[in-house]
Amino acid sequence: MKKKRVTSILLSAALAVSLLAGCGSQASDAKQESGGEDGGKYKIAVVVKDMSDPWNIREQVGIDEYAAETGHEAYVKGPAKTDSAEQIQVIENLIAQDIDAICVTPIDPDACEPVLQKAMDKGIVVLTHEAEGFQNCDFDLEAFNNQEYGEAMMQGLAAAMGEEGKYVTMVAFLSSTSHNQWMDAAVAYQQANYPNMELVPEERIECEDNMDMAYNKAKEMIKKYPDIKGFIGASSYDPPGAAKAIDELGMTGQIYAVGTGVPSVSGPYLESGSNPEVYCWDPALAGKAMCQLAVMILNGEKDKITTGLDLGIEGYSSINVNGQNISGNAVLKIDKDNMDEYQF
């Protein structure tokens, strides 16, 4: 009798374990099909370079809209200033939380590789932006083809300069992957198409995503090269910083600054003509696109992320996929005539 009772207990225990395992498997399947554990929704953190930057404030608008539209818990985090060590600490803090995905625009991609590998090892989906060639991510999303973007900026600068004269290249950081790709493409395009233009000096001018630094560096270059005619900048602070120096030195109409920019910063210089046009993409839409890709991966739909896919977001209606690299077609060209259309 005792033996039968022990056997019955063991059978009951085995049945309970089996039921629990089945429930766990069903719960896991349900999470993949409908979303995270919190009511079928995911927690997605978008890590920016600098929480006070107008560019990143605009990105936050997009992420807030995405959260409201989808019900996912999507939000923005970032350092108080553009500092790689502080950004990495923000990512470390997020990894320690119950989070499903991290989307990040790394200040220093090489420095971010280890911490994002740590995130992936924990099962967190990782998307990067402005970091083509990044290794420790599910995908890197670019708003456009980086070579074509650099070439477009050079075409704008060459037109302003009359296709002749000396010019300077500027980036936020020498470690910024996309910034250097744009400038490489711009210089290569100049050398192939505008033989009467000359790059001086050959090394990039690093302005640390800081308009005051771009302004001061531009003044130094104008003093060093009195016959300079142009500046081409990758950071959204480079062209307006250089344009401010141009206007203050009374060189408006003689020297021009072209490159990445946003109306909220470049507006006065678009009006004066020292910054005749800027190029950019809407960070609000790029943020939404990253979140949408993260949700697809979390839903087990990574294999559906292929060339031609429509993410349902303007500028990303037919993406191009090349390995881990994804690009959209989201370039905006802004001048004094259309700048009021862009409220960022």
Secondary structure as UniProt FT lines:
FT   HELIX           2..34
FT   TURN            39..40
FT   STRAND          43..47
FT   TURN            51..52
FT   HELIX           54..70
FT   STRAND          73..77
FT   HELIX           84..95
FT   STRAND          101..104
FT   HELIX           109..121
FT   TURN            122..123
FT   STRAND          125..129
FT   TURN            132..133
FT   STRAND          139..142
FT   HELIX           146..161
FT   TURN            162..163
FT   STRAND          165..171
FT   TURN            174..175
FT   HELIX           177..193
FT   TURN            195..196
FT   STRAND          197..199
FT   STRAND          205..206
FT   TURN            208..209
FT   HELIX           211..224
FT   TURN            226..227
FT   STRAND          228..233
FT   TURN            236..237
FT   HELIX           238..248
FT   TURN            249..250
FT   TURN            253..254
FT   STRAND          255..260
FT   HELIX           263..272
FT   STRAND          278..280
FT   HELIX           283..298
FT   TURN            299..300
FT   HELIX           302..304
FT   TURN            307..308
FT   TURN            314..315
FT   STRAND          320..322
FT   TURN            323..324
FT   STRAND          325..327
FT   STRAND          332..334
FT   TURN            336..338
FT   HELIX           339..341
//
